[in-house]
Amino acid sequence: MTAPTRLLEVQDLYVAYDDRQVVHGLSFVLERGAIGCLLGPSGCGKTTVLRSIAGFEPPRRGEIVLNGERVSGAGTLMPPERRRIGMVFQDFALFPHLCVADNIAFGLRSWPTREREARVRELAELVGLEASVKQYPHELSGGQQQRVALARSLAPRPDLLLLDEPFSNLDVDLRERLSVEVREIIKASGATAVLVTHDQQEAFAMADEIGVMNDGRIEQWDSPYALYHQPVNRFVADFVGQGVFLPAKVLNAHRVEIELGVLEGDVPVACEQGCEICGRGCLADVLLRPDDVVHDDASGMKAEVVKKAFRGADILYTLRLDSGRKVLALVPSHHNHAVGERIGIRLDVDHVVAFEPQVALTPPSAPLTP
């Protein structure tokens, strides 16, 4: 029988602790071989979803289907040990008295000796630790320990791998490097995985698809590119990436005007019918990302540098417009300008991200107050 292409299906999931509802009608699907991510702030319910998938938290309602078999829902609650799920925890949870090889082999005790040893060699090579198999966890760096934990979870060939904030105990530089390495390891192993994190850079580096969570719900399940450039609501727009909202006047369904000029693109439902029809002069909030504002010495449009953050290859400038409002600009670092200096800027906006204003705003054609 052909294996289903959908490895994991979570449908209308509700989870509560006593009388406190933590997860509200959450649904998503993950294809076989894909890496999915639940991304959101602390307390949004993402770890609870992971624990429900693993079988540690029974849902109040909804179902979880793994590899074509229902493991939770409608009177079914398969115990964790039967779900063929591997887990990688925040603290790695390695056994300090076991060497690397024995840690990797921990879940293979029922395997024949020759097969177990071959699997340990295969995984040690996959995670780049073939020269360290006789070492103990305290002799390894944090990154090496994380790779041992990953290899141990992959060893029994689970149907699904779950990673709960796997890099939270590591420093920033190591997290960035390891997130790329771990993605490569998971892809090379052929595993399907779900990552939980509050760090969007980890999510972007590792995941094929990301669900942005808020208050127990998924606001948007999409590719990293779409989340950044085509957020479905203000929460996703605010949470993913950086940016500033500016007031705009909707000219029609494809054009909006902000104080820096007219932007053209598909304007998402700021005016239900398009203002050429309704004639109401609708207002919107338009999101400008740092990469939408380009430094250009030849431009007649100027803005004042009020803050700068050096990032190596780039500098993130906070710029004050003539109205007093501020925007961000990501500029190559050889353009090094002082705070207080006025620099030329122009817009390079490929995706118009616009929402109904949260409060009534003065349209850009009228004087804008700081």
C-alpha positions, 0 to 999 in steps of 0.5 A: 500500500502506498504511504499517504503524502500527508504525514501529519493532519491536525484538525480543529484541535482544542486543548485546555488545562482545567477550565483554561482553554489554551488551543482553539480550533487549530488546524494544519497539514504537513506533507511527508518530508517537509519541515513545519514550524509553529512560531509565536510569542510565549504563551500562545499555545505552540508547545501545548500543540506539540505535546498533543501531537506527541501524546502527552496532552489529550485534546478536548476536541479535534483529531490528530492523524499521523501517517494515515492513522488517527492517534487522537480524537473521537475516543482514540488516544494512542499512547506516546510510545506507540506513535513513532515520534522522536523528540528533541528537547530544549535541554538536549536531555542526554545521558551524562554517563553514556558516550556519544555512541551509546546516547545515539543507540539508546532507543535501539536496544531491541535491535540486533547488535550489527544493525544497531552499530551500523545505524549509530555509525550512519547517524554519527557521520550524518551529524558530523560526529564520527570522530567523537563517538567515544566522548561523553556529553560534558566533553562536547560543545553545546552545538555538538550536544544538540547534534547528538540529541538530534541523532538519538531522536532520528535513530529509530527512524520515527515517522515524525520528529518534534523539536521544542525550542531546540536552540534556546540554550545556545548563543545567538551565533551558534543558533543561526549556524545550527539551525541551517545545519539541523535543517540539512541533517533532517532533510538528508535523513528524509524525516518529517519534522515540526519545530516550535520556536519564538525566534523567527530567524530560526523558523525562516532558516529551518522550515518549509512552512510556518504557522504563526500562532496567537492566543491558541490559534494559527493566524496564517500557515504559509511559506516564510516568503509569503508570511513576510511579503503577504501577511493576512492580518496585522498580527502576522505583519507585526510579528514577522520581520520588522517594519512601520505602518504609515497612513495611506489614502486608497486611490483604487483597488491597485493604488495607495498614496502615502506621504512618500508617493503612490504605491501600485499593487493589489490592495488587500480589501482596505475598501471592499469594492475599490474606491473608484466605485465607492468614492469614499476616499478610504484610508488604510495603513501601509506596511513599509519593510526596511528593504522597501526604503532604499538609500539613494544619494541622487534622490530629492526625497530626504529623511533624517537619521535618528538611529543606526544599528550596525549589523556588519554587512548592513546598517539598519537606519531609523529615519524621520520623515518630514511629517515626523513619522519614522521608517526603517531602511536597511542599507549596505554598511559602506553607506555610513551616515551620522545621526542627524544627517539627512540622506536621500531615499526612494521607495522600492516596494514589490508587495503592497501590504495594507490593512484597515487603519486601527484608528482614524488617520489623517490622509497623506494629502493633508498636513501630517503631525508628528 
